[in-house]
Amino acid sequence: MIDDIHRLDAEVRLRPAAPADAASLAVSLTRSRAYMQPWEPDRPDTFYTEQGQRERLAGMLADRDAGRVMPWVLADEQDRVVGGFNLNGIVLGPFRSGVLGYWVDVEYAGRGLATAAVERICELARDELRLHRVEAGTVLDNVASQRVLAKCGFEQYGMAPRYLHINGEWRDHRLFQRILHDGPLTG
Ligand SMILES: CC(C)(COP(=O)(O)OP(=O)(O)OC[C@H]1O[C@@H](n2cnc3c(N)ncnc32)[C@H](O)[C@@H]1OP(=O)(O)O)[C@@H](O)C(=O)NCCC(=O)NCCS
């Protein structure tokens, strides 16, 4: 189910984000700041504080209640956050689509967690949300993220010039999608 806890390896689980995650989100994002900087929008210093994350979480959880966003985190054995995965911009009707964004804590990168989480989220998007497709975009040189998407069956469907403001510049992006099912339109 969409609210379940999903074990990804011996130590790490994927679970829905919760208001109590603000403190450990701030710790993980601070630790990973330099690692993530080339691939992320510029963030104010308040983004890396517990208060900043509390406000961000409140917005994400309100959007979840409205059906627009599904925010998940990766959590370690002590239930501390070590990554974030959001299905944003969820649209139903004849589109039934969402936009995936994600990051993994620098100390947990390179052990298959993003691949396992993206795969599980695609299954939930197909089986629970009944979405038809999920999309994601990466800057041209984010090879790790492109590799995650390729391993999870995403295909490039386009190139978007100057698409997002990342690390101080409007950056060209490769756009990827995965079709989840071609069944009848529901809901
Ligand atoms: C992208 C990111 C989420 C990947 O997380 P992860 O848990 O390390 O990913 P995985 O371990 O599941 O897979 C990474 C793959 O990329 C490969 N990879 C990593 N760095 C690479 C590089 N510089 N060149 C080529 N391949 C690379 C790994 O070898 C692995 O592929 P493999 O399984 O075939 O060996 C993580 O690096 C991250 O948080 N980056 C910063 C934020 C970000 O870029 N978010 C995505 C924005 S689109």
The ligand as an SDF file (V2000), in Angstrom:
LIG
                    3D

 48 50  0  0  0  0  0  0  0  0999 V2000
   21.5830   10.4190   -8.2870 C   0  0  0  0  0  0  0  0  0  0  0  0
   21.5290    9.7060   -6.9300 C   0  0  0  0  0  0  0  0  0  0  0  0
   20.1290    9.8460   -6.3530 C   0  0  0  0  0  0  0  0  0  0  0  0
   21.8650    8.2150   -7.1340 C   0  0  0  0  0  0  0  0  0  0  0  0
   21.6920    7.5610   -5.8910 O   0  0  0  0  0  0  0  0  0  0  0  0
   22.4050    6.1510   -5.5950 P   0  0  0  0  0  0  0  0  0  0  0  0
   21.6910    5.5100   -4.4710 O   0  0  0  0  0  0  0  0  0  0  0  0
   23.8740    6.3770   -5.4690 O   0  0  0  0  0  0  0  0  0  0  0  0
   22.1030    5.3540   -6.9700 O   0  0  0  0  0  0  0  0  0  0  0  0
   22.3250    3.7870   -7.2670 P   0  0  0  0  0  0  0  0  0  0  0  0
   23.4060    3.2740   -6.3730 O   0  0  0  0  0  0  0  0  0  0  0  0
   21.0060    3.1170   -7.2210 O   0  0  0  0  0  0  0  0  0  0  0  0
   22.7940    3.8010   -8.7910 O   0  0  0  0  0  0  0  0  0  0  0  0
   23.7880    4.7250   -9.2270 C   0  0  0  0  0  0  0  0  0  0  0  0
   24.3340    4.2610  -10.5640 C   0  0  0  0  0  0  0  0  0  0  0  0
   25.0620    5.3410  -11.1570 O   0  0  0  0  0  0  0  0  0  0  0  0
   26.3990    4.9170  -11.3990 C   0  0  0  0  0  0  0  0  0  0  0  0
   27.2500    6.0840  -11.2430 N   0  0  0  0  0  0  0  0  0  0  0  0
   27.4010    6.8600  -10.1510 C   0  0  0  0  0  0  0  0  0  0  0  0
   28.2500    7.8620  -10.4340 N   0  0  0  0  0  0  0  0  0  0  0  0
   28.6040    7.7380  -11.7280 C   0  0  0  0  0  0  0  0  0  0  0  0
   29.4440    8.4850  -12.5860 C   0  0  0  0  0  0  0  0  0  0  0  0
   30.0770    9.5810  -12.1860 N   0  0  0  0  0  0  0  0  0  0  0  0
   29.5700    8.0460  -13.8720 N   0  0  0  0  0  0  0  0  0  0  0  0
   28.9350    6.9480  -14.3040 C   0  0  0  0  0  0  0  0  0  0  0  0
   28.0900    6.2090  -13.5160 N   0  0  0  0  0  0  0  0  0  0  0  0
   27.9530    6.6100  -12.2490 C   0  0  0  0  0  0  0  0  0  0  0  0
   26.6590    3.8390  -10.3750 C   0  0  0  0  0  0  0  0  0  0  0  0
   27.7470    3.0170  -10.7450 O   0  0  0  0  0  0  0  0  0  0  0  0
   25.3000    3.1020  -10.4160 C   0  0  0  0  0  0  0  0  0  0  0  0
   25.1580    2.3120  -11.5910 O   0  0  0  0  0  0  0  0  0  0  0  0
   25.4480    0.7040  -11.5900 P   0  0  0  0  0  0  0  0  0  0  0  0
   24.4830    0.0920  -10.6050 O   0  0  0  0  0  0  0  0  0  0  0  0
   25.1880    0.2980  -12.9930 O   0  0  0  0  0  0  0  0  0  0  0  0
   26.8770    0.5270  -11.1500 O   0  0  0  0  0  0  0  0  0  0  0  0
   22.5700   10.3110   -5.9380 C   0  0  0  0  0  0  0  0  0  0  0  0
   23.8250   10.2740   -6.5700 O   0  0  0  0  0  0  0  0  0  0  0  0
   22.2590   11.7370   -5.5170 C   0  0  0  0  0  0  0  0  0  0  0  0
   21.5360   11.9610   -4.5560 O   0  0  0  0  0  0  0  0  0  0  0  0
   22.8260   12.7100   -6.2380 N   0  0  0  0  0  0  0  0  0  0  0  0
   22.6200   14.1310   -5.8790 C   0  0  0  0  0  0  0  0  0  0  0  0
   21.2050   14.6040   -6.1430 C   0  0  0  0  0  0  0  0  0  0  0  0
   20.7290   14.2400   -7.5490 C   0  0  0  0  0  0  0  0  0  0  0  0
   21.5020   14.2440   -8.5000 O   0  0  0  0  0  0  0  0  0  0  0  0
   19.4410   13.9440   -7.6790 N   0  0  0  0  0  0  0  0  0  0  0  0
   18.8340   13.6260   -8.9600 C   0  0  0  0  0  0  0  0  0  0  0  0
   18.5160   14.8700   -9.7170 C   0  0  0  0  0  0  0  0  0  0  0  0
   17.8620   14.4600  -11.3400 S   0  0  0  0  0  0  0  0  0  0  0  0
  1  2  1  0
  2  3  1  0
  2  4  1  0
  2 36  1  0
  4  5  1  0
  5  6  1  0
  6  7  2  0
  6  8  1  0
  6  9  1  0
  9 10  1  0
 10 11  2  0
 10 12  1  0
 10 13  1  0
 13 14  1  0
 14 15  1  0
 15 16  1  0
 15 30  1  0
 16 17  1  0
 17 18  1  0
 17 28  1  0
 18 19  1  0
 18 27  1  0
 19 20  2  0
 20 21  1  0
 21 22  1  0
 21 27  2  0
 22 23  1  0
 22 24  2  0
 24 25  1  0
 25 26  2  0
 26 27  1  0
 28 29  1  0
 28 30  1  0
 30 31  1  0
 31 32  1  0
 32 33  2  0
 32 34  1  0
 32 35  1  0
 36 37  1  0
 36 38  1  0
 38 39  2  0
 38 40  1  0
 40 41  1  0
 41 42  1  0
 42 43  1  0
 43 44  2  0
 43 45  1  0
 45 46  1  0
 46 47  1  0
 47 48  1  0
M  END
$$$$
